[in-house]
Amino acid sequence: MAERLALFATAARGTEDLLAEELKELGAKRIRQDRGGVRFMAALDEALNVCLWSRIAMRVLYPLGEFSAPGAQGLYDAVASVPWEEHLTTNVTFAVDANLKDTEHAHSGFVALKVKDAIVDRLRDKLGSRPDVDTRNPDVSVVAHLVKEKLSLSLDLVGDPLNRRGYRVRPTPAPMKENLAAALLRAAGYTGQEALVDPMCGSGTIVIEGGLIARKRAPGIGRSFAVERWPHMGTRARELLADLRADARRNERKVEVPILGFDKSEEALEAADRNVKAAKLGEEIQLAVGDATKLGPLPEGGGLILTNPPYGDRLGSGGQKGMKTFYFKLGDSLRALPGWRVWVLSGNPAFESAFHARPMTRRDVWNGPIPCTLLGYRAPFTPGGSQPVLASPGESQQVAPVRPEHEDE
């Protein structure tokens, strides 16, 4: 039996359970949710399959250990105790990514420097020379996480975070990360077998991630991974990934459902169009100018509407009153679309009451540093099954509707 590695996949807060479900489907074993990610066991081929196919993970880390690291000297000694000669040679480059929480050290750069010094000193002692540091494109990425005096050290299998699929060539202000969009789609039960609409698509992240799911395309198919350059594992990793990539390409499928993105901003749509083409989904995704509060007819048969409306910082004047008016009109617009289940990621506490509908499900998630709520207004999609209607304000026992004071705002 192949040796299994103890690994940790990171994810956006609030999506850990979704990542755990995904990892199980990808063949991981002994899965355990943790804050900010999921611990699991996997053989090398299974770990590489996760790197290639995970839509929700941000990083896949190979933990080397946890240590007590009091003070600068304690930090150095803890790092120097790791057998780095088993992971690095003098012919590779490396870099250290340090992040801190509640520590005596003021700057992550200082911690990264101490970690680097301990690594090169040990390798110089064991191997007679030291590897070079390359902060831009290292062969091996060392991740140091220091909480108070507890130090965790890991190697990063993927290099650039997995959300960097390679298609975001034209971002818009405050774009949603790709892995969060994929997590929202999974939470909404989207499998690529129903129509998908984002009426405020921005740079197109939600519809592109939906397109990748519908196409059954591996999100990591167009990129490389740091583990391919590891000195003691890279050759085997490259061989396994060649087979996994070939299988992934053979198993892609034709998209049989409409995927539509609308936005009022022509500039946003231009960015979305560039990104859609970079993702090679130009035939699968249609984009058009549209006002989410005045949506026209959508394809028959219903499907999923998933969107991330503005939280209040980019709608111009009107303040919170203007936001409530916008949310109210959005609710009216989506209420006129029977057969469509509606899921909304909201970062504004006023949204739920102003939208004037009772959600059937909710989930707390973080969009970067912003706490948000994912609200579902439809039961999970079942092919061939009936679709319930959007709950009306009168049906809600928990949320009172907030009507705008001035309809013309």
Residue pairs with C-beta under 8 A, 6 or more apart in sequence:
2 43
2 44
2 45
3 43
3 44
4 29
4 41
4 42
4 43
4 46
5 41
5 42
5 43
5 44
5 47
5 62
6 39
6 41
6 62
6 63
7 28
7 39
7 40
7 41
7 42
7 47
7 50
7 60
7 61
7 62
7 63
7 157
8 34
8 37
8 38
8 39
8 40
8 60
8 61
8 63
8 154
9 19
9 23
9 37
9 38
9 40
9 50
9 54
9 57
9 58
9 59
9 60
9 61
10 36
10 37
10 57
10 58
10 59
10 61
11 18
11 19
11 36
11 37
11 38
11 56
11 57
11 58
11 179
11 183
12 58
12 177
12 179
12 180
12 183
12 365
12 366
12 367
13 35
13 36
13 365
13 366
14 363
14 364
14 365
14 366
14 374
15 56
15 179
15 180
15 183
15 187
15 365
16 33
16 34
16 35
16 36
16 37
16 38
17 33
18 56
18 183
18 186
18 187
19 37
19 38
19 54
19 56
19 57
19 183
20 31
20 33
20 38
21 186
22 54
22 55
22 56
22 57
22 186
23 31
23 38
23 40
23 50
23 54
23 57
24 31
26 46
26 49
26 50
26 53
26 54
27 42
27 46
27 49
27 50
28 40
28 41
28 42
28 46
28 50
29 40
29 41
29 42
29 46
30 39
30 40
30 41
31 38
31 39
31 40
32 38
32 39
32 40
33 39
37 57
42 50
44 233
44 236
44 237
44 240
45 240
45 244
47 60
47 157
47 227
48 225
48 227
48 237
48 240
48 241
48 244
49 244
50 57
50 60
51 60
51 157
51 158
51 162
51 220
51 225
51 227
52 218
52 219
52 220
52 221
52 241
52 244
52 245
52 248
53 218
53 219
53 220
53 248
54 60
54 162
54 219
54 220
55 178
55 179
55 182
55 183
55 186
55 209
55 212
55 213
55 219
56 179
56 182
56 183
56 186
57 162
57 179
58 161
58 162
58 163
58 177
58 179
59 143
59 156
59 157
59 158
59 161
59 162
60 156
60 157
60 158
60 162
61 143
61 154
61 155
61 156
61 157
62 154
62 155
62 156
62 157
63 152
63 153
63 154
64 82
64 87
64 153
64 154
64 155
65 82
65 152
65 153
66 150
66 151
66 152
66 153
67 78
67 79
67 81
67 150
67 151
67 152
67 153
68 74
68 78
68 149
68 150
68 151
69 75
69 77
69 78
69 79
69 146
69 149
69 150
69 151
70 149
71 104
72 105
72 110
72 114
74 149
75 105
75 111
75 114
75 115
75 118
75 146
75 151
76 114
76 117
76 118
77 118
78 118
78 151
79 114
79 115
79 118
79 119
79 144
79 151
79 153
80 118
80 119
80 121
80 122
82 119
82 122
82 153
84 119
84 122
84 123
84 126
85 122
85 123
85 126
85 127
86 232
87 140
87 155
87 230
87 231
87 232
88 94
88 119
88 123
88 131
88 140
88 231
89 127
89 131
89 231
90 123
90 127
90 128
90 129
90 130
90 131
91 131
91 231
92 131
92 139
92 140
92 229
92 230
92 231
93 131
93 132
93 133
93 134
93 137
93 138
93 139
93 140
94 119
94 131
94 133
94 134
94 138
94 139
94 140
94 141
94 142
95 133
95 134
95 135
95 138
95 140
95 141
95 142
96 112
96 115
96 116
96 119
96 142
96 143
96 144
97 112
97 141
97 142
97 143
97 144
97 156
98 108
98 109
98 111
98 112
98 115
98 143
98 144
98 145
98 146
99 108
99 143
99 144
99 145
99 146
100 108
100 111
100 146
100 147
101 146
101 147
101 148
102 147
102 148
103 111
103 146
103 147
103 148
103 149
105 111
105 146
111 144
111 146
112 144
115 142
115 144
115 153
116 133
119 142
120 130
120 131
121 130
123 129
123 130
123 131
124 130
138 159
138 226
139 226
139 229
139 230
139 231
140 155
140 226
140 229
140 230
140 231
141 155
141 156
141 159
141 226
142 153
142 154
142 155
142 156
143 153
143 154
143 155
143 156
144 151
144 152
144 153
145 151
145 152
145 153
145 154
146 152
155 230
156 226
157 225
157 226
157 227
158 225
158 226
158 227
159 224
159 225
159 226
160 223
161 179
162 179
162 219
162 220
163 177
163 178
163 179
163 180
164 178
164 223
165 178
165 212
165 219
165 220
165 222
165 223
165 279
166 222
166 223
166 278
167 208
167 275
167 276
167 278
167 279
168 175
168 178
168 203
168 205
168 275
168 278
169 274
169 275
169 278
170 203
170 270
170 271
170 272
170 274
170 275
171 203
171 271
172 202
172 203
172 267
172 268
172 271
173 314
174 313
174 314
175 202
175 203
175 205
176 202
176 205
176 206
176 308
176 345
176 367
177 205
177 367
177 368
178 205
178 208
178 209
178 219
180 365
180 367
181 205
181 206
181 208
181 209
182 209
182 212
182 213
182 219
183 365
184 206
184 306
184 343
184 345
184 365
184 374
185 206
185 209
185 210
185 213
185 306
187 343
187 363
187 374
187 376
188 304
188 306
188 341
188 343
188 376
188 380
189 304
189 380
189 381
190 196
190 210
190 213
190 304
190 306
190 381
191 213
191 381
192 210
192 213
192 214
192 215
192 216
192 255
192 257
193 214
193 256
193 257
193 381
193 383
194 257
194 301
194 302
194 303
194 304
194 381
194 383
195 257
195 258
195 259
195 260
195 298
195 299
195 301
195 302
195 303
195 304
196 206
196 207
196 210
196 214
196 257
196 258
196 259
196 260
196 303
196 304
196 306
197 258
197 259
197 260
197 261
197 262
197 298
197 303
197 304
197 305
197 306
197 340
198 204
198 206
198 207
198 260
198 261
198 262
198 305
198 306
198 307
198 308
199 262
199 290
199 292
199 295
199 305
199 307
199 333
199 334
200 262
200 263
200 264
200 292
200 307
200 308
200 309
200 310
201 207
201 261
201 262
201 263
201 268
201 269
201 272
201 287
201 307
202 263
202 268
202 271
202 272
202 308
203 268
203 271
203 272
203 275
204 261
204 271
204 272
204 273
204 275
204 276
204 285
204 287
205 275
206 261
206 306
206 307
206 308
207 259
207 260
207 261
207 272
207 276
207 285
207 287
208 275
208 276
208 279
208 281
208 285
209 219
210 259
210 306
211 255
211 259
211 276
211 279
211 281
211 284
211 285
212 219
212 279
212 281
214 255
214 256
214 257
214 259
214 284
215 252
215 253
215 254
215 255
215 281
215 284
216 251
216 252
216 253
217 248
217 252
218 245
218 248
221 245
221 248
221 249
225 237
225 241
227 233
227 234
227 237
228 234
228 237
228 238
228 241
230 237
255 284
257 303
258 286
258 299
258 303
259 281
259 284
259 285
259 286
260 285
260 286
260 287
260 288
260 298
260 299
261 269
261 272
261 276
261 285
261 286
261 287
261 288
262 287
262 288
262 289
262 290
262 291
262 292
262 295
263 269
263 272
263 287
263 289
263 290
264 289
264 290
264 291
264 292
266 289
269 287
269 288
269 289
272 287
273 287
276 282
276 285
276 287
290 296
292 307
292 309
292 330
292 333
293 326
293 329
293 330
293 332
293 333
294 333
295 333
295 334
295 336
295 337
298 337
298 340
301 339
302 338
302 339
302 340
302 341
302 387
303 339
303 340
303 341
303 381
304 340
304 341
304 343
304 378
304 381
305 334
305 337
305 340
305 341
305 342
305 343
306 343
306 344
306 345
307 343
307 344
307 345
308 344
308 345
308 367
309 326
309 327
309 330
309 344
309 346
309 351
310 323
310 326
311 346
311 347
311 348
311 370
312 319
312 320
312 323
312 348
315 322
315 323
315 326
316 322
318 325
318 409
320 350
321 404
321 405
321 406
321 409
322 409
323 348
323 350
323 351
323 354
324 350
324 354
324 402
324 404
325 354
325 404
325 406
325 407
325 409
327 348
327 350
327 351
327 354
327 355
328 354
328 355
328 356
328 401
328 402
328 403
328 404
329 404
330 355
331 354
331 355
331 356
331 357
334 340
334 342
334 377
334 390
335 357
335 390
335 392
338 387
338 389
338 390
339 387
340 378
340 387
341 376
341 377
341 378
341 379
341 381
341 387
341 388
342 376
342 377
342 378
342 390
343 374
343 375
343 376
343 377
343 378
344 351
344 355
344 374
344 375
344 377
345 365
345 367
345 372
345 373
345 374
345 375
346 352
346 372
346 373
346 374
346 375
347 367
347 370
347 371
347 372
350 402
351 373
351 375
352 359
352 373
352 375
352 399
353 399
353 400
353 401
353 402
354 401
354 402
355 375
356 393
356 399
356 401
356 402
356 403
357 377
357 390
357 391
357 392
357 393
357 396
357 399
358 377
358 391
358 393
358 395
358 396
358 397
358 398
358 399
359 375
359 376
359 377
359 391
359 399
360 376
360 377
360 378
360 379
360 391
361 375
361 376
362 373
362 374
362 375
362 376
363 373
363 374
363 376
364 371
364 372
364 373
364 374
365 372
365 373
365 374
366 372
377 390
377 391
378 387
378 388
378 390
379 387
379 388
381 387
393 400
393 401
